[in-house]
Each structure stands twice: as C-alpha cells, then as structure tokens.
Amino acid sequence: MRTDEFWQLIDRARAGGGEPDAIAARVVALLAARDPEEIVGYAHHQRRVLAAFYRVDLWGAAYTINYGASDDGFEYFRGWLMTRGREVFARAVADPDSLAELPEVRAASLSGEEFECEDMLAVPWEAYRKATASDMPVLREAARTPDLNDFWDFDNSDEARRRLPRLAALFVEPPPE
C-alpha cells in the first residue's frame, strides 16, 4: 500500500464524521473489503507512520495536552492523531506545537478532554480477522523508539513553555509573578 492510499482510506473513514473510535471502525470496514495482502500492506505502512511520530517532542505535546502520557497513553494519542488525517499528522510531526491550532485541542484546554484512540492502532489486525477469519501474520520489522537521551522533564513548566510555547499557553499554568 502506498502512502496516498493509506491516507485516502483514513480520509474516507473521516468523511463520516464522529468520534475517533467510530473513524477507526470505518477504517476497519473499508480495509476488510480489500485483499488480505493489501491489509498487510496497510499494517506495514501504519507501523512506518507510527514510527515517524514516535518522537520525544511529540510525546511532550501529548503529555501537555492530556495532562500526562504514559508509554501506552502516548501510543493511544498517536492513534488519535492518525484519525485527524494526513495534513494534521504532517504538521504535528514537523512542529508538535502546531497542535495548539486544532479547535478540539483548544477546547480541551478548558474541558480537560483527553485525546486517545487505541482502536486505531488495531485497525489492520481487526480488518484482517474480518476479511479472512484468521489472525494476520506477525510483522517482523522492529518498531522505532526515541533516543532516551532526548527526553526532557515533561512536568517542568518552564521547559514546556520553552519547547511548546503555544500548547503551554493553553495547558500550563503561568509562572508565578
């Protein structure tokens, strides 16, 4: 599966609107209608997409927006980010602070809503099971992880304001005067 096909499939599912889990369910349905080889191709591409934004700076953004993000929480945040589509994804990879421009993120600074979509991570496996009534073969490529030396203290408000100024303006309390 090519990059354009991958994102077009997600865009078709997004066209139906709704919550991220509903988008993930529609991607499963669209993908399950394809050949098993295409589903495996989607899984490989999804792994590459997820690896592209397994980055410390994006983890910091997830931590700031969701008021915390464990390993699993960051995985689920990345699933949510996939449901936002290619343009949002590309902007977030280039500049995680750009997430402050999303209306739902701005609203979450007042509501406390968290952004996660675990279901999006399981899309190819669910689609394969629906299409073939069997489990998808195991993917052999290793997942990329960030260099742990690049981590910064996500609880450090001054560091958050320095690294993610627009998100920090929304989610981090101002420094004492």
MARKOLTOR-745871 format. One record per residue (C-alpha): z, y, x; residue number from 1; chain. Coordinates in nm, 2 decimals. Example, Ala and Ser with C-alpha at 12.3 -4.5 7.8 and 13.67 -1.06 7.14 Angstrom:
2
<r><z>0.78</z><y>-0.45</y><x>1.23</x><pos>1</pos><unit>A</unit></r>
<r><z>0.71</z><y>-0.11</y><x>1.37</x><pos>2</pos><unit>A</unit></r>
This chain:
177
<r><z>0.00</z><y>0.00</y><x>0.00</x><pos>1</pos><unit>A</unit></r>
<r><z>-0.09</z><y>0.34</y><x>0.13</x><pos>2</pos><unit>A</unit></r>
<r><z>0.13</z><y>0.65</y><x>0.12</x><pos>3</pos><unit>A</unit></r>
<r><z>-0.07</z><y>0.82</y><x>-0.15</x><pos>4</pos><unit>A</unit></r>
<r><z>-0.05</z><y>0.51</y><x>-0.38</x><pos>5</pos><unit>A</unit></r>
<r><z>0.33</z><y>0.48</y><x>-0.32</x><pos>6</pos><unit>A</unit></r>
<r><z>0.40</z><y>0.83</y><x>-0.43</x><pos>7</pos><unit>A</unit></r>
<r><z>0.14</z><y>0.82</y><x>-0.71</x><pos>8</pos><unit>A</unit></r>
<r><z>0.33</z><y>0.53</y><x>-0.86</x><pos>9</pos><unit>A</unit></r>
<r><z>0.66</z><y>0.72</y><x>-0.84</x><pos>10</pos><unit>A</unit></r>
<r><z>0.49</z><y>1.03</y><x>-0.99</x><pos>11</pos><unit>A</unit></r>
<r><z>0.35</z><y>0.82</y><x>-1.28</x><pos>12</pos><unit>A</unit></r>
<r><z>0.71</z><y>0.70</y><x>-1.35</x><pos>13</pos><unit>A</unit></r>
<r><z>0.84</z><y>1.05</y><x>-1.32</x><pos>14</pos><unit>A</unit></r>
<r><z>0.59</z><y>1.18</y><x>-1.58</x><pos>15</pos><unit>A</unit></r>
<r><z>0.80</z><y>1.00</y><x>-1.84</x><pos>16</pos><unit>A</unit></r>
<r><z>1.10</z><y>1.23</y><x>-1.76</x><pos>17</pos><unit>A</unit></r>
<r><z>1.45</z><y>1.12</y><x>-1.79</x><pos>18</pos><unit>A</unit></r>
<r><z>1.73</z><y>1.02</y><x>-1.56</x><pos>19</pos><unit>A</unit></r>
<r><z>1.67</z><y>0.87</y><x>-1.21</x><pos>20</pos><unit>A</unit></r>
<r><z>1.76</z><y>0.52</y><x>-1.33</x><pos>21</pos><unit>A</unit></r>
<r><z>1.50</z><y>0.55</y><x>-1.61</x><pos>22</pos><unit>A</unit></r>
<r><z>1.24</z><y>0.65</y><x>-1.35</x><pos>23</pos><unit>A</unit></r>
<r><z>1.34</z><y>0.35</y><x>-1.13</x><pos>24</pos><unit>A</unit></r>
<r><z>1.30</z><y>0.12</y><x>-1.43</x><pos>25</pos><unit>A</unit></r>
<r><z>0.95</z><y>0.26</y><x>-1.50</x><pos>26</pos><unit>A</unit></r>
<r><z>0.85</z><y>0.22</y><x>-1.13</x><pos>27</pos><unit>A</unit></r>
<r><z>0.96</z><y>-0.15</y><x>-1.16</x><pos>28</pos><unit>A</unit></r>
<r><z>0.75</z><y>-0.19</y><x>-1.47</x><pos>29</pos><unit>A</unit></r>
<r><z>0.44</z><y>-0.03</y><x>-1.31</x><pos>30</pos><unit>A</unit></r>
<r><z>0.48</z><y>-0.22</y><x>-0.99</x><pos>31</pos><unit>A</unit></r>
<r><z>0.55</z><y>-0.56</y><x>-1.17</x><pos>32</pos><unit>A</unit></r>
<r><z>0.20</z><y>-0.53</y><x>-1.32</x><pos>33</pos><unit>A</unit></r>
<r><z>0.04</z><y>-0.54</y><x>-0.98</x><pos>34</pos><unit>A</unit></r>
<r><z>-0.04</z><y>-0.83</y><x>-0.74</x><pos>35</pos><unit>A</unit></r>
<r><z>0.26</z><y>-0.97</y><x>-0.55</x><pos>36</pos><unit>A</unit></r>
<r><z>0.10</z><y>-0.86</y><x>-0.22</x><pos>37</pos><unit>A</unit></r>
<r><z>0.10</z><y>-0.50</y><x>-0.35</x><pos>38</pos><unit>A</unit></r>
<r><z>0.47</z><y>-0.53</y><x>-0.44</x><pos>39</pos><unit>A</unit></r>
<r><z>0.55</z><y>-0.65</y><x>-0.09</x><pos>40</pos><unit>A</unit></r>
<r><z>0.34</z><y>-0.36</y><x>0.04</x><pos>41</pos><unit>A</unit></r>
<r><z>0.54</z><y>-0.12</y><x>-0.17</x><pos>42</pos><unit>A</unit></r>
<r><z>0.86</z><y>-0.27</y><x>-0.02</x><pos>43</pos><unit>A</unit></r>
<r><z>0.74</z><y>-0.22</y><x>0.33</x><pos>44</pos><unit>A</unit></r>
<r><z>0.64</z><y>0.14</y><x>0.25</x><pos>45</pos><unit>A</unit></r>
<r><z>0.97</z><y>0.21</y><x>0.08</x><pos>46</pos><unit>A</unit></r>
<r><z>1.15</z><y>0.09</y><x>0.39</x><pos>47</pos><unit>A</unit></r>
<r><z>0.95</z><y>0.33</y><x>0.60</x><pos>48</pos><unit>A</unit></r>
<r><z>1.01</z><y>0.62</y><x>0.36</x><pos>49</pos><unit>A</unit></r>
<r><z>1.39</z><y>0.55</y><x>0.36</x><pos>50</pos><unit>A</unit></r>
<r><z>1.39</z><y>0.53</y><x>0.74</x><pos>51</pos><unit>A</unit></r>
<r><z>1.21</z><y>0.86</y><x>0.76</x><pos>52</pos><unit>A</unit></r>
<r><z>1.51</z><y>1.03</y><x>0.60</x><pos>53</pos><unit>A</unit></r>
<r><z>1.79</z><y>0.83</y><x>0.74</x><pos>54</pos><unit>A</unit></r>
<r><z>1.88</z><y>1.14</y><x>0.93</x><pos>55</pos><unit>A</unit></r>
<r><z>2.22</z><y>1.29</y><x>1.02</x><pos>56</pos><unit>A</unit></r>
<r><z>2.12</z><y>1.64</y><x>0.89</x><pos>57</pos><unit>A</unit></r>
<r><z>2.01</z><y>1.49</y><x>0.55</x><pos>58</pos><unit>A</unit></r>
<r><z>2.34</z><y>1.29</y><x>0.54</x><pos>59</pos><unit>A</unit></r>
<r><z>2.52</z><y>1.61</y><x>0.59</x><pos>60</pos><unit>A</unit></r>
<r><z>2.33</z><y>1.76</y><x>0.30</x><pos>61</pos><unit>A</unit></r>
<r><z>2.41</z><y>1.46</y><x>0.08</x><pos>62</pos><unit>A</unit></r>
<r><z>2.78</z><y>1.49</y><x>0.19</x><pos>63</pos><unit>A</unit></r>
<r><z>2.79</z><y>1.86</y><x>0.10</x><pos>64</pos><unit>A</unit></r>
<r><z>2.61</z><y>1.82</y><x>-0.24</x><pos>65</pos><unit>A</unit></r>
<r><z>2.80</z><y>1.51</y><x>-0.35</x><pos>66</pos><unit>A</unit></r>
<r><z>3.14</z><y>1.63</y><x>-0.20</x><pos>67</pos><unit>A</unit></r>
<r><z>3.13</z><y>1.32</y><x>0.02</x><pos>68</pos><unit>A</unit></r>
<r><z>2.89</z><y>1.04</y><x>0.11</x><pos>69</pos><unit>A</unit></r>
<r><z>2.98</z><y>0.70</y><x>0.25</x><pos>70</pos><unit>A</unit></r>
<r><z>2.72</z><y>0.47</y><x>0.40</x><pos>71</pos><unit>A</unit></r>
<r><z>2.64</z><y>0.34</y><x>0.05</x><pos>72</pos><unit>A</unit></r>
<r><z>2.67</z><y>0.68</y><x>-0.10</x><pos>73</pos><unit>A</unit></r>
<r><z>2.40</z><y>0.81</y><x>0.14</x><pos>74</pos><unit>A</unit></r>
<r><z>2.18</z><y>0.51</y><x>0.06</x><pos>75</pos><unit>A</unit></r>
<r><z>2.21</z><y>0.59</y><x>-0.31</x><pos>76</pos><unit>A</unit></r>
<r><z>2.15</z><y>0.96</y><x>-0.25</x><pos>77</pos><unit>A</unit></r>
<r><z>1.82</z><y>0.87</y><x>-0.07</x><pos>78</pos><unit>A</unit></r>
<r><z>1.73</z><y>0.66</y><x>-0.38</x><pos>79</pos><unit>A</unit></r>
<r><z>1.78</z><y>0.96</y><x>-0.60</x><pos>80</pos><unit>A</unit></r>
<r><z>1.58</z><y>1.18</y><x>-0.36</x><pos>81</pos><unit>A</unit></r>
<r><z>1.29</z><y>0.93</y><x>-0.39</x><pos>82</pos><unit>A</unit></r>
<r><z>1.29</z><y>0.99</y><x>-0.77</x><pos>83</pos><unit>A</unit></r>
<r><z>1.23</z><y>1.36</y><x>-0.71</x><pos>84</pos><unit>A</unit></r>
<r><z>0.88</z><y>1.29</y><x>-0.57</x><pos>85</pos><unit>A</unit></r>
<r><z>0.68</z><y>1.34</y><x>-0.26</x><pos>86</pos><unit>A</unit></r>
<r><z>0.70</z><y>1.72</y><x>-0.24</x><pos>87</pos><unit>A</unit></r>
<r><z>1.08</z><y>1.74</y><x>-0.27</x><pos>88</pos><unit>A</unit></r>
<r><z>1.11</z><y>1.44</y><x>-0.03</x><pos>89</pos><unit>A</unit></r>
<r><z>0.89</z><y>1.60</y><x>0.24</x><pos>90</pos><unit>A</unit></r>
<r><z>1.07</z><y>1.94</y><x>0.21</x><pos>91</pos><unit>A</unit></r>
<r><z>1.41</z><y>1.77</y><x>0.24</x><pos>92</pos><unit>A</unit></r>
<r><z>1.30</z><y>1.57</y><x>0.55</x><pos>93</pos><unit>A</unit></r>
<r><z>1.17</z><y>1.89</y><x>0.71</x><pos>94</pos><unit>A</unit></r>
<r><z>1.46</z><y>2.10</y><x>0.60</x><pos>95</pos><unit>A</unit></r>
<r><z>1.76</z><y>1.94</y><x>0.43</x><pos>96</pos><unit>A</unit></r>
<r><z>1.89</z><y>2.28</y><x>0.33</x><pos>97</pos><unit>A</unit></r>
<r><z>1.59</z><y>2.32</y><x>0.11</x><pos>98</pos><unit>A</unit></r>
<r><z>1.76</z><y>2.10</y><x>-0.15</x><pos>99</pos><unit>A</unit></r>
<r><z>1.96</z><y>2.42</y><x>-0.24</x><pos>100</pos><unit>A</unit></r>
<r><z>1.64</z><y>2.53</y><x>-0.41</x><pos>101</pos><unit>A</unit></r>
<r><z>1.64</z><y>2.25</y><x>-0.67</x><pos>102</pos><unit>A</unit></r>
<r><z>1.76</z><y>2.36</y><x>-1.01</x><pos>103</pos><unit>A</unit></r>
<r><z>1.96</z><y>2.04</y><x>-1.06</x><pos>104</pos><unit>A</unit></r>
<r><z>2.13</z><y>2.09</y><x>-0.72</x><pos>105</pos><unit>A</unit></r>
<r><z>2.22</z><y>2.45</y><x>-0.80</x><pos>106</pos><unit>A</unit></r>
<r><z>2.36</z><y>2.34</y><x>-1.14</x><pos>107</pos><unit>A</unit></r>
<r><z>2.56</z><y>2.06</y><x>-0.97</x><pos>108</pos><unit>A</unit></r>
<r><z>2.74</z><y>2.33</y><x>-0.77</x><pos>109</pos><unit>A</unit></r>
<r><z>2.91</z><y>2.43</y><x>-1.10</x><pos>110</pos><unit>A</unit></r>
<r><z>2.92</z><y>2.09</y><x>-1.28</x><pos>111</pos><unit>A</unit></r>
<r><z>3.02</z><y>1.86</y><x>-0.99</x><pos>112</pos><unit>A</unit></r>
<r><z>2.74</z><y>1.62</y><x>-1.08</x><pos>113</pos><unit>A</unit></r>
<r><z>2.66</z><y>1.37</y><x>-0.80</x><pos>114</pos><unit>A</unit></r>
<r><z>2.31</z><y>1.25</y><x>-0.72</x><pos>115</pos><unit>A</unit></r>
<r><z>2.26</z><y>0.88</y><x>-0.66</x><pos>116</pos><unit>A</unit></r>
<r><z>2.02</z><y>0.62</y><x>-0.77</x><pos>117</pos><unit>A</unit></r>
<r><z>2.10</z><y>0.27</y><x>-0.65</x><pos>118</pos><unit>A</unit></r>
<r><z>1.84</z><y>0.12</y><x>-0.88</x><pos>119</pos><unit>A</unit></r>
<r><z>1.55</z><y>0.30</y><x>-0.70</x><pos>120</pos><unit>A</unit></r>
<r><z>1.64</z><y>0.10</y><x>-0.38</x><pos>121</pos><unit>A</unit></r>
<r><z>1.60</z><y>-0.23</y><x>-0.57</x><pos>122</pos><unit>A</unit></r>
<r><z>1.26</z><y>-0.15</y><x>-0.72</x><pos>123</pos><unit>A</unit></r>
<r><z>1.04</z><y>-0.38</y><x>-0.52</x><pos>124</pos><unit>A</unit></r>
<r><z>1.27</z><y>-0.68</y><x>-0.55</x><pos>125</pos><unit>A</unit></r>
<r><z>1.31</z><y>-0.63</y><x>-0.93</x><pos>126</pos><unit>A</unit></r>
<r><z>0.93</z><y>-0.59</y><x>-0.97</x><pos>127</pos><unit>A</unit></r>
<r><z>0.86</z><y>-0.90</y><x>-0.76</x><pos>128</pos><unit>A</unit></r>
<r><z>1.10</z><y>-1.10</y><x>-0.96</x><pos>129</pos><unit>A</unit></r>
<r><z>0.95</z><y>-0.98</y><x>-1.29</x><pos>130</pos><unit>A</unit></r>
<r><z>0.59</z><y>-1.05</y><x>-1.16</x><pos>131</pos><unit>A</unit></r>
<r><z>0.65</z><y>-1.39</y><x>-1.01</x><pos>132</pos><unit>A</unit></r>
<r><z>0.98</z><y>-1.52</y><x>-1.14</x><pos>133</pos><unit>A</unit></r>
<r><z>1.09</z><y>-1.57</y><x>-0.78</x><pos>134</pos><unit>A</unit></r>
<r><z>1.26</z><y>-1.38</y><x>-0.51</x><pos>135</pos><unit>A</unit></r>
<r><z>1.05</z><y>-1.16</y><x>-0.28</x><pos>136</pos><unit>A</unit></r>
<r><z>1.01</z><y>-1.28</y><x>0.08</x><pos>137</pos><unit>A</unit></r>
<r><z>1.26</z><y>-1.13</y><x>0.32</x><pos>138</pos><unit>A</unit></r>
<r><z>1.13</z><y>-0.82</y><x>0.51</x><pos>139</pos><unit>A</unit></r>
<r><z>1.15</z><y>-0.87</y><x>0.88</x><pos>140</pos><unit>A</unit></r>
<r><z>1.13</z><y>-0.52</y><x>1.01</x><pos>141</pos><unit>A</unit></r>
<r><z>1.46</z><y>-0.36</y><x>1.12</x><pos>142</pos><unit>A</unit></r>
<r><z>1.60</z><y>-0.06</y><x>0.94</x><pos>143</pos><unit>A</unit></r>
<r><z>1.63</z><y>0.26</y><x>1.14</x><pos>144</pos><unit>A</unit></r>
<r><z>1.97</z><y>0.42</y><x>1.18</x><pos>145</pos><unit>A</unit></r>
<r><z>2.06</z><y>0.77</y><x>1.31</x><pos>146</pos><unit>A</unit></r>
<r><z>2.19</z><y>0.82</y><x>1.66</x><pos>147</pos><unit>A</unit></r>
<r><z>2.57</z><y>0.83</y><x>1.60</x><pos>148</pos><unit>A</unit></r>
<r><z>2.60</z><y>1.09</y><x>1.88</x><pos>149</pos><unit>A</unit></r>
<r><z>2.42</z><y>1.34</y><x>1.65</x><pos>150</pos><unit>A</unit></r>
<r><z>2.69</z><y>1.32</y><x>1.38</x><pos>151</pos><unit>A</unit></r>
<r><z>2.90</z><y>1.63</y><x>1.31</x><pos>152</pos><unit>A</unit></r>
<r><z>3.22</z><y>1.66</y><x>1.11</x><pos>153</pos><unit>A</unit></r>
<r><z>3.08</z><y>1.70</y><x>0.75</x><pos>154</pos><unit>A</unit></r>
<r><z>3.43</z><y>1.82</y><x>0.64</x><pos>155</pos><unit>A</unit></r>
<r><z>3.41</z><y>2.11</y><x>0.88</x><pos>156</pos><unit>A</unit></r>
<r><z>3.32</z><y>2.41</y><x>0.66</x><pos>157</pos><unit>A</unit></r>
<r><z>3.22</z><y>2.64</y><x>0.95</x><pos>158</pos><unit>A</unit></r>
<r><z>2.98</z><y>2.37</y><x>1.08</x><pos>159</pos><unit>A</unit></r>
<r><z>2.84</z><y>2.31</y><x>0.73</x><pos>160</pos><unit>A</unit></r>
<r><z>2.78</z><y>2.69</y><x>0.69</x><pos>161</pos><unit>A</unit></r>
<r><z>2.60</z><y>2.69</y><x>1.03</x><pos>162</pos><unit>A</unit></r>
<r><z>2.38</z><y>2.39</y><x>0.97</x><pos>163</pos><unit>A</unit></r>
<r><z>2.32</z><y>2.41</y><x>0.60</x><pos>164</pos><unit>A</unit></r>
<r><z>2.37</z><y>2.77</y><x>0.50</x><pos>165</pos><unit>A</unit></r>
<r><z>2.21</z><y>2.76</y><x>0.16</x><pos>166</pos><unit>A</unit></r>
<r><z>2.38</z><y>2.44</y><x>0.05</x><pos>167</pos><unit>A</unit></r>
<r><z>2.71</z><y>2.56</y><x>0.20</x><pos>168</pos><unit>A</unit></r>
<r><z>2.68</z><y>2.88</y><x>-0.01</x><pos>169</pos><unit>A</unit></r>
<r><z>2.67</z><y>2.67</y><x>-0.32</x><pos>170</pos><unit>A</unit></r>
<r><z>2.92</z><y>2.39</y><x>-0.24</x><pos>171</pos><unit>A</unit></r>
<r><z>3.16</z><y>2.50</y><x>0.04</x><pos>172</pos><unit>A</unit></r>
<r><z>3.44</z><y>2.74</y><x>-0.03</x><pos>173</pos><unit>A</unit></r>
<r><z>3.40</z><y>3.07</y><x>0.15</x><pos>174</pos><unit>A</unit></r>
<r><z>3.60</z><y>3.12</y><x>0.47</x><pos>175</pos><unit>A</unit></r>
<r><z>3.94</z><y>3.29</y><x>0.42</x><pos>176</pos><unit>A</unit></r>
<r><z>3.93</z><y>3.67</y><x>0.48</x><pos>177</pos><unit>A</unit></r>
